[in-house]
Amino acid sequence: MLLHDLTDFMRLSAALNIQLAAQGVGWENILRLITSRMAFNRPGEREVLIHVFEYLAQAYGLKRRVVGPPAILHPLRATALLTQASERPQLLDMLTELLHDKYEDLTIDRLGENIFAQAEAKFRGLLKEIDPADEWYLMERLDHLAMKPTETYYQYIGRLLNRAVQTPELVRVKLADRLDNTLDLHIDVEDFLKDADFFKVVFQIMFPPSGSGYKPTHEHPITPPLNGAQRLYQLFKNAVVLSLVREKHAAIGDPAARRLFEALALASMHEGQRIALHIMAYHEPEIERQRTLLMDVQRYAQEGGFTRITPPSDKHSLDGLFMKRFDYPDSTMRDERLSELYKDKGLMLQAAVSFVGIFMSFVHSDDFWIRGISDHGIDAG
């Protein structure tokens, strides 16, 4: 399985979903899907994982993700991605990934008193099945992974990465979490990257009369639960995470974290390509207009616009992109800004192409990160 590949991810998601829908639930099959290369070291480890699956099923119940699939799929898939990235997956790492959202999603406020009490009883029971030292480390990790009510996203990621000096496993867990969130943005039947080479399309547009740009082979898809602007916001979050990981050298000594870092960068780059192709196909189809927008992004990149946070200005439409469109802790204000962005398809195209360049830089340059992103937020300096 290629960690960043959307088709492989969809196969994994479908296989897990089938087992979840099976009569009696195929927990053993789910275990095999998640731990395909894992050798269990101690008696009882398989049973512990199955009991965690049962706890998650009881706690999540019929709850669903924003794009529609059952909510339990997220921790299951993220754990599968983590084990695929790890040469020797450890039970404690898998438990941490499976339970990483416990303190945010599986609370009494969200579940209600009755379901929460039943789920907690099952959780306390499964804790008795693991080594006391592993139990202590697990609960410590889960506490670190929970975003505190008073924290901004920057403070949360910064705190997590600072703690990773003592607990490096936190980095790979968070990267697997973000990778699943990124690949889980789609319910479209067709993948734009299946029938198009993004860079070939750009070449054809930039060098007339070599081609006619991108012509889709299918009708405009039904608007998904997350539109293009909301997906760009997820790419912004990935850029923040990868920049802080790179700035703090948090993935250097961990091969699994490095694999997940690269996979997240590649998945994010491909997502930017899909958004750009969609806009060129249906919303900005004129070749001359596309060429003007792409050349403008190219100049911006050559002037170093991708390497740092830029302040809002009237000089360029991409100036202040992060600050003006995405950097809003208040969700209502952020939704308003994203709604404005969604109406400006030209700027959306430029933003998507900019993210392609940013994440490509993460992949190809070991010392690339966006200057101006820190634990305290973003600052144009």
C-alpha positions as CSV (number, residue, x, y, z in Angstrom):
1,M,0.0,0.0,0.0
2,L,1.3,3.4,-1.0
3,L,0.6,5.6,2.1
4,H,-0.3,8.7,0.0
5,D,-2.3,7.0,-2.7
6,L,-6.0,7.8,-2.8
7,T,-7.0,4.6,-4.6
8,D,-5.2,2.4,-2.1
9,F,-6.8,4.4,0.7
10,M,-10.3,3.9,-0.8
11,R,-9.7,0.2,-1.0
12,L,-8.6,0.1,2.6
13,S,-11.6,2.2,3.7
14,A,-14.0,0.0,1.7
15,A,-12.6,-3.2,3.1
16,L,-12.9,-2.0,6.6
17,N,-16.4,-0.7,6.0
18,I,-17.5,-4.0,4.7
19,Q,-16.3,-5.8,7.8
20,L,-18.0,-3.2,10.0
21,A,-21.3,-3.8,8.2
22,A,-20.9,-7.6,8.3
23,Q,-23.3,-9.6,10.5
24,G,-21.6,-10.0,13.8
25,V,-18.8,-7.6,12.8
26,G,-15.6,-9.1,11.4
27,W,-13.2,-7.9,14.2
28,E,-10.7,-10.6,13.3
29,N,-10.7,-9.5,9.6
30,I,-10.4,-5.9,10.7
31,L,-7.4,-6.8,12.8
32,R,-5.8,-8.5,9.8
33,L,-6.4,-5.4,7.6
34,I,-4.8,-3.1,10.1
35,T,-1.9,-5.4,11.2
36,S,-1.0,-7.0,7.9
37,R,2.8,-7.1,8.7
38,M,2.7,-7.1,12.5
39,A,4.1,-9.9,14.5
40,F,2.5,-10.0,18.0
41,N,5.2,-10.2,20.7
42,R,3.2,-11.1,23.8
43,P,0.1,-13.3,24.6
44,G,-3.1,-11.4,24.6
45,E,-2.2,-8.5,22.3
46,R,-4.6,-9.6,19.6
47,E,-7.4,-9.8,22.2
48,V,-6.6,-6.3,23.5
49,L,-6.9,-4.8,20.1
50,I,-10.2,-6.5,19.4
51,H,-11.5,-5.2,22.7
52,V,-10.4,-1.6,21.7
53,F,-12.3,-2.1,18.5
54,E,-15.4,-3.1,20.5
55,Y,-15.0,-0.1,22.8
56,L,-14.7,2.3,19.8
57,A,-17.8,0.7,18.1
58,Q,-19.8,1.2,21.3
59,A,-18.6,4.8,21.8
60,Y,-18.9,6.0,18.3
61,G,-22.1,4.1,17.6
62,L,-23.8,5.4,14.4
63,K,-21.8,8.7,14.4
64,R,-20.4,9.7,11.0
65,R,-17.6,11.8,9.6
66,V,-18.2,15.1,8.0
67,V,-18.1,13.6,4.5
68,G,-20.4,10.7,5.5
69,P,-18.5,7.5,6.4
70,P,-18.8,5.9,9.9
71,A,-16.7,7.8,12.5
72,I,-15.0,4.7,13.7
73,L,-13.3,4.4,10.3
74,H,-10.9,7.3,11.1
75,P,-9.0,5.6,14.0
76,L,-9.0,2.3,12.3
77,R,-7.6,3.7,9.0
78,A,-5.1,6.0,10.8
79,T,-3.8,2.9,12.7
80,A,-3.5,1.0,9.5
81,L,-1.5,3.8,8.0
82,L,0.7,3.9,11.1
83,T,1.5,0.2,11.0
84,Q,2.2,0.3,7.2
85,A,4.8,3.1,7.9
86,S,6.4,1.2,10.8
87,E,9.0,-1.5,10.3
88,R,8.1,-3.1,13.7
89,P,4.7,-1.8,14.8
90,Q,4.3,-1.8,18.6
91,L,1.0,-2.5,20.5
92,L,1.3,0.7,22.5
93,D,1.6,2.8,19.3
94,M,-1.4,1.1,17.9
95,L,-3.4,1.7,21.0
96,T,-2.4,5.4,21.0
97,E,-3.5,5.8,17.4
98,L,-6.8,4.0,17.9
99,L,-7.6,6.1,20.9
100,H,-6.0,9.4,19.9
101,D,-9.4,11.2,19.8
102,K,-10.8,9.8,23.0
103,Y,-10.5,13.0,25.1
104,E,-12.0,15.2,22.3
105,D,-14.6,13.0,20.6
106,L,-15.7,10.4,23.2
107,T,-16.7,12.6,26.0
108,I,-19.8,12.7,28.2
109,D,-20.9,15.9,26.5
110,R,-20.8,14.2,23.1
111,L,-22.0,10.8,23.9
112,G,-24.5,11.4,26.6
113,E,-24.4,10.0,30.1
114,N,-25.7,6.5,29.4
115,I,-23.5,5.7,26.4
116,F,-20.5,7.3,28.0
117,A,-20.9,5.3,31.2
118,Q,-21.2,2.0,29.3
119,A,-18.3,2.8,27.0
120,E,-16.1,3.9,30.0
121,A,-16.8,0.7,31.8
122,K,-15.5,-1.2,28.7
123,F,-12.5,1.1,28.5
124,R,-11.6,0.5,32.1
125,G,-11.9,-3.2,31.5
126,L,-9.5,-3.2,28.6
127,L,-6.9,-1.2,30.5
128,K,-6.7,-4.1,32.9
129,E,-5.6,-6.3,30.1
130,I,-2.4,-4.4,29.3
131,D,0.8,-4.1,31.2
132,P,0.6,-1.4,34.0
133,A,3.6,0.5,32.5
134,D,1.9,0.5,29.1
135,E,-1.3,1.7,30.7
136,W,0.5,4.7,32.3
137,Y,2.3,5.6,29.0
138,L,-0.9,5.2,27.0
139,M,-2.9,7.6,29.3
140,E,0.0,10.1,29.2
141,R,0.1,10.0,25.4
142,L,-3.7,10.4,25.1
143,D,-3.5,13.5,27.4
144,H,-0.8,15.0,25.2
145,L,-2.8,14.4,22.0
146,A,-5.9,16.1,23.3
147,M,-6.1,19.8,22.3
148,K,-6.8,21.9,25.3
149,P,-9.8,24.3,25.3
150,T,-7.6,27.4,25.7
151,E,-5.1,26.4,23.0
152,T,-4.8,27.6,19.5
153,Y,-3.9,25.0,16.8
154,Y,-0.4,26.4,16.6
155,Q,0.1,26.1,20.4
156,Y,-1.3,22.6,20.4
157,I,1.0,21.3,17.6
158,G,3.9,23.1,19.2
159,R,3.3,21.6,22.6
160,L,2.9,18.2,21.1
161,L,6.2,18.5,19.2
162,N,8.0,19.9,22.2
163,R,6.8,16.9,24.2
164,A,8.1,14.6,21.4
165,V,11.6,15.2,22.6
166,Q,10.7,12.7,25.4
167,T,7.9,10.9,23.5
168,P,8.9,10.8,19.8
169,E,6.0,8.4,19.1
170,L,3.6,11.3,19.3
171,V,4.9,12.7,16.0
172,R,4.1,9.6,14.0
173,V,0.7,9.3,15.6
174,K,-0.2,12.9,14.7
175,L,1.1,12.6,11.2
176,A,-1.0,9.4,10.6
177,D,-4.0,11.2,12.0
178,R,-3.5,14.1,9.5
179,L,-2.8,11.8,6.6
180,D,-6.1,10.0,7.2
181,N,-7.9,13.3,7.5
182,T,-6.4,14.5,4.2
183,L,-7.2,11.3,2.2
184,D,-10.7,11.3,3.7
185,L,-11.8,14.5,1.9
186,H,-13.4,12.7,-1.0
187,I,-16.6,11.0,-1.9
188,D,-16.3,11.8,-5.6
189,V,-16.8,8.8,-7.9
190,E,-14.0,10.0,-10.2
191,D,-10.5,11.0,-9.3
192,F,-9.2,13.8,-11.4
193,L,-5.6,12.5,-11.2
194,K,-6.6,9.1,-12.7
195,D,-7.0,10.5,-16.2
196,A,-4.8,13.6,-16.1
197,D,-1.1,14.4,-15.4
198,F,-1.3,17.8,-13.6
199,F,2.1,18.9,-14.7
200,K,1.5,18.0,-18.3
201,V,-1.7,20.0,-18.2
202,V,0.2,23.0,-16.8
203,F,2.8,22.6,-19.5
204,Q,0.2,22.6,-22.2
205,I,-1.4,25.7,-20.8
206,M,1.9,27.6,-20.3
207,F,3.4,26.8,-23.7
208,P,0.9,27.6,-26.5
209,P,0.0,26.1,-28.9
210,S,1.2,22.8,-27.5
211,G,-2.2,21.7,-26.1
212,S,-5.6,22.7,-25.1
213,G,-5.4,22.4,-21.3
214,Y,-7.5,20.1,-19.3
215,K,-10.8,18.7,-20.7
216,P,-12.7,16.5,-18.1
217,T,-14.1,13.2,-19.2
218,H,-17.0,13.3,-16.8
219,E,-19.7,15.8,-15.8
220,H,-19.4,18.2,-12.9
221,P,-19.6,16.1,-9.7
222,I,-22.3,16.8,-7.1
223,T,-21.0,19.3,-4.6
224,P,-19.5,17.3,-1.8
225,P,-19.9,18.0,2.0
226,L,-16.5,19.7,1.9
227,N,-16.1,22.2,-1.0
228,G,-12.8,23.3,-2.5
229,A,-12.3,26.2,-0.2
230,Q,-12.8,24.0,2.9
231,R,-10.4,21.4,1.5
232,L,-7.8,24.2,1.0
233,Y,-8.2,25.0,4.7
234,Q,-7.2,21.4,5.5
235,L,-4.1,21.9,3.3
236,F,-3.3,25.0,5.3
237,K,-3.4,22.9,8.5
238,N,-1.1,20.4,6.9
239,A,1.3,23.2,5.9
240,V,1.3,24.3,9.6
241,V,2.0,20.8,10.9
242,L,4.7,20.0,8.4
243,S,6.4,23.4,8.9
244,L,6.5,23.0,12.7
245,V,7.7,19.4,12.4
246,R,10.5,20.5,10.1
247,E,11.4,23.6,12.1
248,K,11.6,21.5,15.3
249,H,13.4,18.6,13.6
250,A,10.8,16.4,15.2
251,A,10.9,13.6,12.6
252,I,14.6,13.2,12.0
253,G,15.3,10.2,14.2
254,D,12.1,8.2,13.5
255,P,11.9,6.3,10.1
256,A,8.1,5.8,10.5
257,A,7.6,9.6,11.1
258,R,9.7,10.4,8.1
259,R,7.6,8.1,5.9
260,L,4.4,9.6,7.2
261,F,5.8,13.1,6.8
262,E,6.6,12.4,3.1
263,A,3.2,10.7,2.6
264,L,1.3,13.6,4.1
265,A,3.2,16.1,1.8
266,L,2.5,14.0,-1.3
267,A,-1.1,13.4,-0.4
268,S,-1.5,17.2,0.2
269,M,0.3,18.0,-3.1
270,H,-2.1,15.7,-5.0
271,E,-5.1,17.2,-3.2
272,G,-4.0,20.7,-4.4
273,Q,-3.7,19.3,-7.9
274,R,-7.3,17.8,-7.8
275,I,-8.7,21.2,-6.6
276,A,-6.8,23.0,-9.4
277,L,-7.9,20.6,-12.1
278,H,-11.5,20.8,-11.0
279,I,-11.5,24.6,-11.2
280,M,-9.8,24.6,-14.6
281,A,-12.3,22.1,-15.9
282,Y,-15.5,23.7,-14.7
283,H,-15.0,27.2,-13.4
284,E,-12.1,28.8,-15.2
285,P,-12.1,27.0,-18.5
286,E,-10.6,29.7,-20.7
287,I,-7.0,28.9,-21.5
288,E,-5.8,32.5,-21.7
289,R,-7.3,33.1,-18.2
290,Q,-5.6,30.0,-16.9
291,R,-2.3,31.0,-18.4
292,T,-2.5,34.5,-16.8
293,L,-3.3,33.0,-13.4
294,L,-0.6,30.4,-13.5
295,M,2.1,32.8,-14.7
296,D,1.2,35.1,-11.9
297,V,1.7,32.2,-9.4
298,Q,5.0,31.4,-11.0
299,R,6.3,34.9,-10.6
300,Y,5.1,34.9,-7.0
301,A,7.0,31.6,-6.3
302,Q,10.1,32.9,-8.0
303,E,10.1,36.0,-5.7
304,G,10.0,33.7,-2.6
305,G,6.3,33.9,-1.8
306,F,6.0,30.3,-0.9
307,T,8.9,30.3,1.6
308,R,7.4,32.7,4.1
309,I,4.2,34.1,5.5
310,T,3.4,37.3,3.6
311,P,1.3,40.2,4.9
312,P,-1.9,41.3,3.2
313,S,-1.3,43.9,0.5
314,D,-2.6,45.2,-2.7
315,K,0.5,44.1,-4.6
316,H,-0.5,40.5,-5.2
317,S,-3.6,38.5,-4.7
318,L,-1.7,35.8,-2.9
319,D,-0.2,38.2,-0.3
320,G,-1.6,37.4,3.1
321,L,-3.3,34.2,1.8
322,F,-2.8,32.3,5.1
323,M,-3.6,35.3,7.3
324,K,-6.7,36.6,5.4
325,R,-8.3,33.2,4.4
326,F,-7.4,30.6,7.0
327,D,-6.0,32.0,10.2
328,Y,-9.2,32.4,12.3
329,P,-9.6,30.5,15.6
330,D,-13.3,31.5,15.6
331,S,-15.0,29.0,13.3
332,T,-17.8,31.4,12.3
333,M,-15.4,34.0,11.1
334,R,-13.3,31.3,9.3
335,D,-16.4,29.9,7.5
336,E,-17.2,33.4,6.3
337,R,-13.7,33.9,4.9
338,L,-13.8,30.4,3.3
339,S,-17.2,31.3,1.8
340,E,-15.6,34.4,0.2
341,L,-12.7,32.4,-1.1
342,Y,-15.1,29.8,-2.6
343,K,-16.8,32.5,-4.7
344,D,-13.4,33.7,-6.1
345,K,-12.5,30.7,-8.3
346,G,-9.4,32.5,-9.8
347,L,-7.9,33.0,-6.4
348,M,-8.9,29.4,-5.4
349,L,-7.0,28.2,-8.5
350,Q,-3.9,30.2,-7.5
351,A,-4.1,29.0,-3.9
352,A,-4.4,25.4,-5.0
353,V,-1.4,25.7,-7.3
354,S,0.5,27.5,-4.5
355,F,-0.1,24.5,-2.2
356,V,1.1,22.2,-4.9
357,G,4.4,24.2,-4.9
358,I,4.6,24.3,-1.1
359,F,4.1,20.6,-0.6
360,M,6.4,19.7,-3.5
361,S,9.1,21.7,-1.7
362,F,8.5,19.7,1.5
363,V,9.1,16.5,-0.5
364,H,12.2,17.6,-2.4
365,S,14.0,19.9,0.1
366,D,15.0,18.6,3.5
367,D,15.4,22.1,4.9
368,F,12.1,23.7,3.5
369,W,9.5,25.0,5.9
370,I,7.4,28.2,5.8
371,R,9.1,31.0,7.7
372,G,6.7,32.8,10.0
373,I,4.9,29.8,11.3
374,S,5.6,29.1,15.0
375,D,4.0,27.8,18.2
376,H,2.5,31.3,18.7
377,G,0.8,31.5,15.3
378,I,1.7,33.0,12.0
379,D,3.6,36.2,11.6
380,A,4.6,38.1,8.5
381,G,7.5,39.6,10.3
